[in-house]
């Protein structure tokens, strides 16, 4: 009797053809698939079989029970969080990454060549963001691990300023973290690094409905440290209103004060792709480290993000992330070695979907995606502000619209959003901005069109009438 595994190996071409058909069925229906699903547990069906049922039967089981509860999160009207779609080229790259099953493990050129592909892709992304070649980087799973990687090296730098090797000897008190509006993933990283969520010294906002930091207040707080090291987390696009800290002014402070400058540009950093908006990140090339999320505005599949760090910090980087030396790993301290570049010791070839998409569409393709999404956000914001039913809580600065119902209590706003999301036409997320209950719509998907905006707005007006 042939085992299910060996039978599947014999039928691999049939299985891959089935996967192609199923995938195309989903992708071609994204315009009409619902943005809402409802999974229910079935104890009679979630038992591990004693003998496997084979991949073709597993396909049937999947289609019967699971396919219909998968939402169109990569579709044109999924505006919750900041979730991009998947370009055709990135899907090709992701399929090949799975089929080739390379491990971005060690030194470029040692074993497989996936590390070389990753180094090349980082250079393509650096050029997309108009950043100098003084940056080295790597692929990680998302903004959380990007922030974690950058802040772990920042912690090692701060320890060095205090005369302590934190990576070897452990955490010490006395590390100050400054930020005006840190993302939750950065704060989570501080918790995991032992610095602590509650040890962020908040910088005042600028006046005038802003989330950007007041650089004068930042300077006052740096002066008060009397030369003690600090880690600054600045925003290239805040979550609610996509506000940007003044990168050029912060860079100027680096000339006088002793701090590590980290920029969280998970999605807002893509402003650099557009000549019309790249002024928002002017000066960020002076930062010590940067976070960029590829599975957001780059429109590649989950999970994909990068960090970028100035090459002058490479020794600190090695000190922070090097494992205990093992003979089979070879020399960990030369060339570009992923044992000392990223937290994971082994991971899939995450760079390949991004490489395919960048090569397929180039700078102009991504400029078009970014500028189209921004235009759609502005169109939606204009519809809301002129409706009489809704009001903007902040200006539409880039690609995210933060709004609420006019003259509504928080429970009314939340009830409206729940009803809207239940339609399955669109998905948006709740928020609170300056004490008011609000709603966020984030435009980052290459598939979204003006027709989608008009369709959603029409449904919203019907629900409040």
Buried (B, 14 or more C-beta within 10 A) or exposed (E): EEEBEEBBEEBEEEBEEBEEEBEEEBBEEBEEBBBBBEEEEEEEEEEEEEEBEBBBEBBEBEEEBEBEEEBBBBBBBBBBBBBBBBBBBBBBBBBBBEEEEBBBBBBBEBEBBBBBBBBBBBBBBBEBBBBEEEBBBBBBBBBBBBBBBBBBBBBBBBBBBBEBEBBEEEEBEEBBBBBBBBBEBBBBBBEBBEBBBEEBBBBBBBEEBBBBBBBEBBBEBBEEBEEBBBBBBBBBBBBBBBBBBBBBBBBBBBEEBBBBBBBBBBBBBBBBBBEEBBBBBBBBBBBBBBBBBBBBBBBBBBBBBBBBBBEEBBEBBBBBBBEEEEEEBBEBEEEBBBBBBBBBEEBBBBBBBBBBBBEBBEEEBBBBBBBBBBBBBBBBBEBBBEBEBBBBBBBBBBBBBBBBBEEBEBEBBBBBBEEBBEBBBBBBBBBEBEEBBBBBBBBBBBBBBEEBBEBBBEBBBEBBE
